[in-house]
Amino acid sequence: MVEFKAGDNAVYPGYGVGKVTAVETKEIMGTKQTFYVIRIEETGMKLMVPKTNASSAGLRPIISKSEAGKVIEILRKKEVKMDNQTWNRRYREYMEKIKTGSIFEIAEVLRDLFVLKVEKDLSYGEREMLSKARKLLLKELTLATSRDELEKMQVGGILGL
């Protein structure tokens, strides 16, 4: 189980990168429980995640620099097998990947939608998902490496840099 303290960056699945602003103990129905108070960077939303459920909820630290390199490899992969499933089935599949909170799964979604966008027009939902996946990845990758490094790695186009 990963421990966080105030000031740490953390990733919450589906919401993205946040900063742990406090670790608070509250009494709920006669039971004391400790929470991580997290402010999501992108939206300013405040989340309270029970410390005991943090791992099962998918709360995790920012990826390492070496893991960022693996994400870049996923984004660079050009030979992507595109199946001919309907946009709504593809949307559901991609949404499940985003909900996992795995940066590697999110990178696959971004890459696949980016490649698909070149081949044909995306549906409104797919365009929104492309934007969401891009935002989730960009914030975490810039914290794990730097914006300059990402531009040098030649993934600026897919990340919208």
Buried (B, 14 or more C-beta within 10 A) or exposed (E): EEEBEEEBBBBBBBBBBBBBBEBEEEEEEEEEBEBBBBBBBBEEEEBEBBBEEBEEBBBBEBBEEEBBBBBBEBBEEEEEEEEEEEBEEBBEEBBEBBEEBBBBBBBBBBBBBBBBEEEEEBBEBBEEBBEBBBBBBBBBBBBBBEEEBBEEBEBEEBBEE
